[in-house]
Amino acid sequence: MRHKSTKGEKMKSKKSKGWLGLLIVLIALVGFTYLAITSAKQIKLGLDLAGGVSITYQAKDEHPKLEDMKDTVYKLHQRVTQYSTEAEVYLEGDRRINIDIPGVSNADAILEELGKPGSLVFQGPDGKTILTGDQVASAKAVIGEENGQKKYYVALTFTDEASKIFTDVTAANVGKQISIVYDGKVVSSPVVREAITGGQCSIDGMKDNTEAENLASTIRIGSLSVELEELRSNVVGAKLGQEAIATSLKAGAIGFGILTVFMIALYLLPGVAAILALILYVDLTVCLIAAFEITLTLPGIAGVILAVGMAVDANVIIFTRIKEEIGLNHSTKQAINEGFQKALSAIVDGNVTTIIAAVVLYLRGSGTVKGFASTLALGIILSMITALFVTRFIMNCFYSIGLEGEKLYGKKVEKKPIQFLQKRKIFFAISAIMIVIGIVGMGMNKSKIGDIFNYGLDFKGGTSTNVTFNEDMSLEDISSKVVPVVESVTKDASTQTQKVQGTNQVIIKTRTLSKDEREQLNQSLVSKFGVDESKITAESISGAVSAEMRMDAIWATIIATVLMLLYIWFRFRDIRFAASSVFALIHDVLVLIACYAVFRWSVGSTFIACILTIVGYSINATIVIFDRIRENMKILSKKTSKEDILNTSITQTLTRSINTSLTTFIMVFVLYILGVSSIREFALPIMVGVVCGTYSSVCLASAFWYILSGKEKKKGKEA
């Protein structure tokens, strides 16, 4: 009787702990949801979602060199990223540079912090100019320590040409002052203590970091290739408006609702645990985006979507494993433990490879690429934590309160392997045809529109028309009334509009318009809205995505791919796994590019984000299959052929591949259906990429590995 009593007490204690655990989860969900709602109001939104400050500078020289203007654009872009990674800098006409900084509303404060562009020179003791500002490569404030006390100074780096000159000048003027003169005013006169070699020096004697920052800012703004003057500054509204935010939130809510039904219907009780963990994941993501002051734009939303997909994926991998273990007649408790343990390597490897890509993209990328990388990296880390720890905790609580029946968890029966490898030639042929069609499409585009892709404003630039209307038009009115009038002239659907807050001005950005088209547009605006033609001005603008930014994105992608290859090689101890993963990844990129060419989808800043999203998604899906191949190669009989091992592994992970794709596809599809036109432009390639990533992981990646293994050749010899 005492034994039974002790056993009963243990059961009671177990249930109590289970209920207590669920109560803690419930409190955490309520608390973090409230915190997320509060934090959401503090999230910095990009120009496309919330607007910001627009500043226009003009070169003092009436005929500046295009090369110098482009160099100045690049330097300014590097500088304004301190305010937002999503800041845009582009040429407007021949002499103007426009800066758009999202998430801020005080133009005067930005101008004050950024500094007034002017001329900067370094003068020797004799007052003669030694160096000019454009020979300064970098200037930054540094906080050091000397004899236990803080020391504030400015670290300077000169160009290669300037460093040689500076070495000779400092060697000849030890003990004398070299003056830094900005717009005719001496801002600093440091004493030369010794000859300065190597192209680097420091200016000390600052009383605090603020003084050091001010001097560094002055030197940086004076190091521009072109001397500028402020022409105008405005607070501008969002490119997409509140409608885009509202529809995105609505789409997210509906998508999550569908996802909830899908997960519970498919995975029963584990599905409930996954949804609770996903709610916590979303809450934490929102809180940390606000805490880290990440500027959220459409590409950033892409990173969040991909991370949500990977969060679901981690749970799907675990639950599929649990079903398999129950199918092997293991107890529910054992199945849960084994499921999490066996899924661990696939989840870690898949997520680490994507994190590698995100880190490299953040360090090497700029603009929208950096924003995408930030949200992606944050989301992946959180998804791993919630899937491996929160989901497991909730499931253990469910088990503890008595929900132990295997019917609540599902049971997977071993299926006959599908002969994927035998159909590899068909798969290769399909892929080759799609890529060839893409190449043909590029050629046709080149002959018809002059470019291989339909480049949007972000890449190609266009015409910016500033219109002052007779009334303050809402974004909805602009979208429904003004844009159709504009597109009737341009015959192009890539029109972008922004309001200048506090005025009746609207900035309309279109493809490059001819003189006749500009006049036609002016007349249309006058006749339809009664505007004063004298209050319509137009300028040519360059693309916001500069050549340097494009190269940054390309190099970031290449470096990330190489590092992912090395990681997979290290983890799998087989270069063939790494090479096959990269081949599948390249295939997905080529197919998506082919779609952009054939269907003439607009190639803008979101194009880069779409490509990067698919890279992350594809590599993760492939890793899961390869992890199962590695496992089966150890446990299956040595007599089992590699063909059979590969087919078995793909079949075992097929349900996971399909379900993960479906959940991600559903989220994006709802966004596509409900979103505004710009969001649909962005969502459609993502959907294609998700389907393509799944196809390559299931049908191609293992086939690549099989071919690289050399088994076909050996088989031929045996025959």
N, C-alpha and C positions, 0 to 999 in steps of 0.2 A: 504493500500500500504506500509505503514511504517512497518507493521507486517511482510509482505512478504519479505521486504528488510532485516529486521533483521534476519529472518529465513534463507534467502539466504546467508547472511554474516556469519552466524554460520556454515552453510554447507561448505562454502568456507574455513573458518578458520579450520574446522575439516579436510578437505582434505589436506590443507596445512600442518597441524600437522602430518597427516599420511605420506605424501610424505617426510617430513623432518625426520620422524622416520626411514623410509626405507633407506634414504640417510645415516643416522647415522649408521645403521646396515651394509650397504654396505662398508662404510669407515672402520668400525671396522673389518669386514671380511678381507678386503684387508690388513689392517695394521697388524692384528694378523697372517694372513697367511704368510706375509713377515717375521714377527718376528719368527714364527714357523720354517720356512725354515732355517733361520739363526741359531736358537737355536738347531735344529736337528743335526747340525755339532758338537755341544758341548756336546751332550749326551754321557755319559759313557756307553760303550758296554761291555758285559761280555766276558769271555774267549771263549765261544761258537761262538760269533759274531765278536769279534775284537782282541782277544788275550790279552797279558799282560806280566807280569814278572813271571818267574818261578825260585824259589830258592830252592836249595837242601842242607839240613843240615845232618851231620852225627854224630852219638853218639861217644864220645871219648872212652867210654867203648866198648870193642870188643864183649861183650856178654850181652847187656842190657836186662832187664826183659821186656817181652811183655807188661805187665800191666803198667810199667813206661813209655814205648814208647807211648802207647795209651793215657795215662794221659797227656803226653807232647803234643801230637797231639791236644787234646781237648783244652789245655791252649793256644797253638799257634793260634788255630782257633778263639778263643775268642778275641785274640789280633789283628789279621790281619783284622778283620771285620771293624776296624776304617778306613781302606783304601777302602774297598768295602764289602757290605753285601754278595756279590757273591763269595768271596774268598774261595778257596778250600785248605784243608790241609789233606794229606794222607801219610800212610807209604809206603816206597819203599824198598823192601828187609827187612832184620832184623834190620838194624842199621840206615837207612836213613828216613828222613822226607822231603816230597816235599810240597812246598807252591806255589800255583798259584794265583796271584792277578791280576784281570782284570782291564782294563781301565788305566793302567800306563805303562810307557815305560822306566823309569830310574831305573834300578836295583840297582845301587849304592846308590841312594837317599833313596830307600826303606830300604836297608840294614843298612844305617846310622841311619834312623829313628827307625827302628825296634830294633836295638841294636845288638851287637855281643853276642851270647849266651855264657855264662861262668858260673863259680861257684860263688855263693853268700852265705856269712855267716855273722852272727851277733856275734861280739866278745865282751866280757866283759872287764873291766879295766885291768885284768890280761892277756889278749890276748887269753884266752880260748874261744872256740866256744860255744855259747849259743844256737843258732838256725841256721838252714840251710834255703836256699832260698825256698825249696819246702814246708816250713811250713808257708809261706806267702800266704794268701787266695786272697788278692787284694791290689793294690797300685795305687792311683790316685792323680793327682795334683788338688788342690782346691784353689780357690780365695775367701778369706774372707774379713772381715772388722773389724778394731779395732781402736777406737777413731777417726773415720772418715777417716782413711787411709786404703788402700788396704793391705792385708796380704796374702802372698803366702806360702803354705805349702803342704806337702804330707801326705795324710791320709792312714794309714796302717790297715789292718785287718788280724789277724792271725788265723790259724786253732784252733780247740778246744784244741787239745793236746798242741800246742805251747803257747796258751794264759795262761795256768796254769804255765808253765815254766817261761814265761815272767813276770808274776805277782811276782813270788818269786825273780827273778833276779833284777827287778827294785826296789823292796822293800829293797833289800840289798845294792843297789848302788845309792841311792838318792844323787844328787849333783855330781855324777861321769859321765863319758862318756861311751857310748856304741857305738862301731864302726861298720859300715856297710862296709864289705870288698868284693869287686868284682874282681875276678881273681887276688887276692893277693894285690890289690890296695884299699886303704881306700877312699871311695867315700863320706862318711858323718860320722860325729862323734857327734851326738846330746847328750846334757846333760840331764840326768834324773832328773826331777823336783819333781816327786812324784811317788809312787807306781802305776803302770798302771794295772788296772783290766778290765775285760770285753772283752779282746782280741783286743782292738782297741787303736791306738795312732796316734799322728801326729808329723811330723818333720817340724819345722818352721825355720825362718831365711833366707829364699830364697829372693834374690833381685828382681826376676821377675818370671813370670809364666813359661818362657822358662826353667829356672833353675829347677823349681819344676817338670816340665814335663820330663826333662832329668833324674832326680833322680828317678822318678816314673817308667819310662821306664826301667832303669837299674835294679831296684828291680824286676819288672815284668819278664823281660827276664832271670834274675838270679833265679827266683822261679820255673823254670821248673824242672820236676822230673828227667830229664836226661841232662847231660852236653853235649852240641853240639858244633860242629865246622862247618863253612861254607865249603861246598864241591864245589858247582858251582852255578852260577846265569846266567840266560839267558832271553832274550826277545823272547817270543814265539808268533806265529801267531794264528789266530782264528781256532777253531775246525771245524767250519762250512764254514768259508770263506765268501768272498764278495758275492758269488753266493746266499748264504742263505739270506743275507740282500736284495739283488736286487730282488729276487723272492718274498720275503715277502712284500716288498714295492709294487711290481707289483700286487700281490694278493690282497693287501689292497686296491689299487686303483680300480681294477676290481670289487672287492666285494662291495666297496662303490658306484660304478657306478650302479651295479645291485640293490643295496639297494635304491638308489635314484629313479630309475624307479618304483620299487615296492611300495615305500611309496607314490609317486605322483599318481600312477595309482589307488591305493587303497583308499587314503584319500584326493585326489584332492588338494585343496588349503592348508589345514592344513599340508599335506605332504610336500609341498614346504617350509612352515615355519619350519617344523621339520628338513629338510635337511640343511637349512641355519643355524639353531641352532646347528646341529651336526657338521657342518664344523667349527664353532666357538669352539665347544667342543673339537674337535680334535686338533685345533690350541693351545688352552689353555693347553691341556694335554701335548703336546710336549714341550711347553715353560716351564711348571712347572717341568716336569721330568728333564729337563736340569738345571733349577734353583735350585732344591733340590739335584742335583747331584746323582740321583737314577741310579744305574747300571742296564742297561736293558739287560736281557737274555730271553731265550725262556719262562720260567715261568713268567717273567715280562710281556712279550707280551700276555700271557694268561690272566693276570689281566686286561690289556688294552682291550682285546677282550670282556671279561665279562662285563667290564664297558660300552663299546660301546653297547652291547646287552641290558644292563639295561637303558642306555640313550634312546635307541629306545623304550624300553618297557614303559618308563614313558610317552613318546609322544603317543604311541599306546593306553594306558589307557585313556589319556585325550581325544584323538580323538574319541574313541569308545563311551565315555560318551557324547561328543558333538552330535554325530550321534543319540544317544538315546534320548537326549533332543529335537532335531529337530523332531524326530519321534513322540514325545509327543505334537507336534504342538506348541512348544515354538518358539519365535522369534530367529533369528540367534544370535543377541547380547546376549539375555538371555541364549541361549544354550551354547555359548562360556563361559560365566561367570559361569553358573551352572556346565559345564563340568570340568573346572579347579577346582572348589570348591569341587565337589564330588569325584574327582580323587585324591585329596590332601592326604587323610589319607592312601590310599593304597600305594601311591608313597613313602610317608614318612616312613611308617612302613616297607615296603619292603627294602628300602635303609638303614634304621637305623639298621635293623637286620644284613645286610651284612657288614655294617661299623663296628659293634661290632665284627664280626668275623675277619675282616681285622686288627683291632687294636690289638686284642688278639694275632693273628698270628704274627704280627710285634714285639710285646713285648716278646712273648714266643718263637717264631720260630728263626731260624738261616739260613744262606746261602740263597738258592733259595726261601725258604718259606718267608723270610723277604722281598726279592725283589718282590715277587708276591703280598704280602700284601701291600707294598708301592704303587705300581701302581694301585691296586684295590681300595684302600681307596681314593686315589687322583681322580681316574676316577669317582667313585660314587658321591663324593661331587660335582664335576664339572657337572656331568650329571643331578643332582637334580637342580642345579642353572640354567643351560641352558634350561631344560624342563619347569620348573615352572615360570621362569622370561623372558628368551630370547624368547622362543617360543610364550609365551603369548603376549609379546610386539610386535612381528612381526605380529601376527594374529590381534591384535587391530589396527595396522597400515593398514593392508589389508582391514579391515572393514571400517576404516575411509576414505580411498580413494574411497570408493563406491563398494567394492567387498562384497556385502551383501547377494546375492542370496543363498538360502539353497542348490541349486544344486551344488554350489561350495564347500560345506562342507560335503555333503553326508547325507543320512537319513537311520536310522536303524529301520526296522520293527520288532516288537516283534515276536519271533518264539516260536513254541510249545516246551516246555521243553523236553529235551532228558532224558530218564530214566536211568541215570548212576548208581544210587544206586541199582536198580534191578539187575544189571549185576556185582555187587561187588564180588560175589563168583567166577565168571569167572576171574575177574581181579586179585583177591588174588591167584587163582590157577596158572595163568600165571606167576606171580611174584615168587611164591613158586618154581615152576618148574625151572625158570631161576637161582634162588639162589642155589637150589639143584644141578643143572648141574654144577654150579661153584664149589661147594664143592667136587663133584666127580672129576672135572677137577684138583683141587688141589691135591687130592689123587693120581691121575694118574701121575701128574707131579712129585710128591714126589718119586714114584716108578721108574720113567724113568730117570729123570734128577737130583734127589737128593734134590730138593727144591720144595715148593708148587707153586712158581712163577719162571718165567724166569728172574732172577735178572740180571740187566745190570752191567756195570763196576762201576757205581757210588755207587751201593749198595754192590756188591760182591767183587770188586777188580778184578785183573787179572794180565796180563804180560805187562810190558812196554818195548818195543824194540827201541833202539836208533840206527838209521842207517845213515851213512854218504855217500850220493850219490856222483857220479862223477860230477854232475852238479846241479845247483840251480833249483829245480823243482817247478813249480807253484802249487797252491792248486788244480787247475783243473786237472793237470797232475797226481798229487797224488791221487785224487779221481777216475780218469778214468783208470789209469795204475797200480798204486801201490796197492790200496785197493783190486781190484779183485784178485791179486796174493796172498795177505794176506788171503783173505776169502776162497780161494781155499784150503788153508792149515787148517784154523780154522773151516771151515764149519759153520761159524757164521756171521751174518750180523751186529753185533754191534761194528765194528771196529771204533776207533777214531784216528785221525791224527792231528798233530801240527807241524808247521815249527819252527825251531830255527832261528830267524832272523839274517842276517849277516853271515850265514854259509850254508852249504849244508845238514845239519842235519835235519832229520825228526823223530819225536817221534810217534811211532805206539803203541796204546793201544788196547789190545785184551782180550778175556777171558783167564783164566789161561791156559797156554800151558805146556804140558809135555816136558821132556828133548828131546824126539824124535821129537815132533812137533816143538820145537825151532830149532833143527838142520835142519829139513825139510824146515822151513821158511827161515833160513839163506841160504840154498842151492838154494832155489827158487829166492831169491833176488840177489844172486851172478850170477846165470845163466841168469836171465831176464835183469838185469841192470848193470852187470859187477862191482858191488861194491866189495871193499876189505873186506873179511870176518872178518879181525881183527878189522875193524871199525864198527862192529855190536855188541852191548852189550844189555843184557836183564836183567830185574829185576822184581821180583814180587811186585805188588802194592796193597795196601788196597783200599777199597771203599772210595770215597770222601765224601759220606754221612755216617758219623760215627753213632754208636749206640746211642750216646748222642743226635745227631741231629735228629735222627728218633724219639727218645723219646720226644724231644722238640716239634716236629711236632704233635705227637700223643696227648700230653698233651694240646697243644695249641688248637687242634681241639675239644677235650673234654670240655675244659673250655669255648671255644667259643659257643659250642652247648648248654651248661648249661645257659650261659648268654642270648643267643637268646631265649631259652625257658622261662626264667624269664621275658624278655622284652615282648614277645608275651602274656604271662600270664597277665602282668601288663596292656597292652594296650587293650586286649580283655576281661579282667575280667573273663576269663574262662580257667582253666588249660587244658581243653580238646583240645582247639585250639592249645595250646603250645605243648602238647604231640603228637597230630596228625601231626603237622609240623615236629617234630623231627623223628617220625616214618617214614614219607615219605622221609625225608632226609637220614635216615639210610638205607632205602630200595634202594635208588639211589646209595649209596656208595657200598652196597653189590652186586648189579647188575653189576656195573662197575668193581668191583674186580673180579666178576665171569667171565667177558669178558677177563680180563687180564689173568686169569688162563686158560680158555678154548682155547683161540686163541694164548696163549703164547706170548703176547705182552711183549716187554722188559720193565722191571721195573727199572727205573732209577730216577734221580732227578726230571724229568718232571712228574713222577707218582704222587708225592706229590702235585704238582701244579694242575694236572688234577683233582684229588680228591677234592681239595679245591675249584677249579672252579665250579665243579658240586654242592658242598655244598652251595655256594653262589647263584648259579642260581636256584637251587631247592627251597630254602627257600623263595626267592623273588616271584617266580611263585605261590607258595602255599598261601602266604600272600594276594595276590591280590584276589584270590577266597574267602578266609576266610573273607576278608573285605566286599565283596559283600554279603556273608551269614549274617554277622552281621547287615548290612544295611537292608536287606530284612526281617530279623526277627523283625525289628522295624516297617516297613511300611506295610507288608502284613497282611492280616486278621488273627486273632487269631485262626480261624477255619482251616487255612491252615496247613497241616501236615508238620512236619520237613522234611520228605522225599521230599515233593513237593518244599519246600523252598530250599533245597540243590540242587535238580535237576534244578530248575529255576536259581539259582545263578551260577551253573557251566555252564549252557547253555548261560547265559548272558555274561559270561567272556570267553567263548570258542574261539570266534574270536580273542580276545586279546592274549590268550594262544598260538594259532596256529601261528598268525602273528609274535609275538615276537620270537617264536622258529625258524620260517622260516628265519627271518632277521639275527639272530645269526648264524644259521646253514649255511646260504649262505656265510657269512664272513669266517667261518672256512673251509667250503667245498672248496672254491676257494684257500685258503691257502694250503689245502691238495692236490689239483690237481696240483698246480704250484710249491709247495715247494720241497726242497731237502729231502732226505730220513729221516733225523733226525727230520725235521719239520713235515713230514707226520706221523711219529711215535707219535708225540705229538698231532697232529690235529685229528687223528682218534678217540682216546678215548673221546676227547672233543665233537665230533659230537654224539657219542653214548650217552654221558652224557646228552646232550641237549635234545635228544629224550626221554631218560629215565626220566629226570626231568619234562618234560611236561606231560608224561604219569602218573607219580606218583601224580602230582599236580591235574590233571583232574580226574583221575580214582580212586585214593587210599586215598588221604588226607581227603576228605570229608567223605568217607566211614569209615575211622578210627574214625573221630569225631562222626559220627552217632552211631557207636558201643559203644564208650566210654560214650555217652550220656545215654545209658541204655534204649533207646526207644524200642529196639527190645524185651527186656525182658517184658516191660510194655505192649507192643502190644500183646505178647503171653498170658499174664494174662487176658487181656480184652477179648481175644478170648475164 
